Amino acid sequence: MKKILIILALLATLQLLVGDVNGNWQDCFSTFVQYQTIRQSSGMIYGVGGRYFIVSADGINYQNILVADCDSLYLDSAWMISSSIGYCGGQIYRPSDSSLSRPVLYKTINGGQSWTRTGQLEQQSVRYIVSNVQFINQQEGYIALNPYFGFDGLKIYRTTNGGQSWSLVYGPSYGNCLASDFSPGLMIVGRYYPHGALVSTNGIDWQFHQDGLSNYPSSALVSGSRIVVISYPNLCYSDDVGQNWSTVDFTAFGNGFGPSGGLTSCAISAAANNLYMIAGVWDGNTSHKCIIRSLDNGTSWQWVVQPTDMPDQSGQTYGICYWGEYVYIAHNLHIYRMHVGPVANDDPTPPAVTNNITCYPNPFRGSTNITIKQIDNSPTTVAVYNLRGQLISTVVNNQELSPGEHSFSWDGKNDNGQSVAAGIYFFKMISGKYSATRKMLLLR
């Protein structure tokens, strides 16, 4: 009887679509750090600003941790590889001349409670900043090293041993990096002077693309096989590794509306095909911040929070993060969150082939078989996500499959080989311009 009740409860949860977005903001944390990024990985949400690292395991209770007692330290990025190990980076500048800065990288092995300066990447010209550090798994990670002046040369570093050593994979090349995102099989680094996008599928070979972008990417996001960038005054996306770009039509939002972004590069956040973005409405003098979302991977957008419904009218919105069933914003010395619901159960816009992914049995114990119907030779990814939109397992990783039917098995384990808890999960298939999401129920 108990098992039947549990199953009924889980099946009831399956009926949830995206929740009410007209709810109130919850003030979760008050900070004295103004310039605050905000991200999530490894089951926690966190950010950096000034000399401080802010972290929460539940989105409500936060710790504000001093990384180093150094007035000239300025942190710009952080990434937690696991619940215990992570890196944060930025610059240490000369107080008498902030243009003379040295890149700095810190590491934690206890979940951010304490940090050790690694000394890596510091043998540079004294005009560099670690503008982004990000890992795609526990061993492979990337750093975008940004020059204070464009002529110093943008650099990209890569590690394949968990950060023990870093090798230069791009640069130095004239220009600055203002936004970047590194995902398995697809990576982008936005470039300023000349404006455009550096794109790679393996982290080693990088191609520069300009055509179709109206300006430099001030925020960048990889979502499946799509790249989404804020290229003021437009929001653009590419489905062919940056070769061609489409521009989102925002005319329905009215005059003055645009993807103005936040005050950091953390202006877009995604889980599965659900995207949330900081935008703005220009009244001729000021851009009033607001939030919009897309349920079809950035093709079309709708209101979530209009300017009058933001926590205050300061406009000081530094970053956004979609985590669990909440949207979080770093906003004017606070971290707020608002309930928006879980990842949509199925793609709201049906793909061209609506029956291209199934799983059986469902519900299942132990393992289930995933069957996809491939219609062309496009690289294909099939991955499993939980209700929070967190990646659990990559079943097929950017693999070119021949047209026809293909079957794969998922054994109820994550990418680390650990069995996951019973509950609702989603299969997401992306192949060329087609995508589909299907839900399933894992029993124990």
Helices and strands as residue ranges (DSSP letters): H 2-14, E 26-30, E 39-41, E 44-49, E 52-56, E 63-66, E 73-80, E 86-94, E 97-108, E 116-117, E 128-135, E 141-147, G 150-152, E 154-159, E 167-173, E 176-183, E 186-192, E 196-200, E 207-209, E 219-223, E 226-231, E 234-238, E 246-247, G 251-253, E 257-258, E 268-271, E 274-282, E 287-294, E 302-305, G 307-309, E 317-323, E 326-331, E 334-339, E 357-360, E 364-365, E 368-374, E 379-385, E 391-400, E 404-410, E 423-431, E 434-443
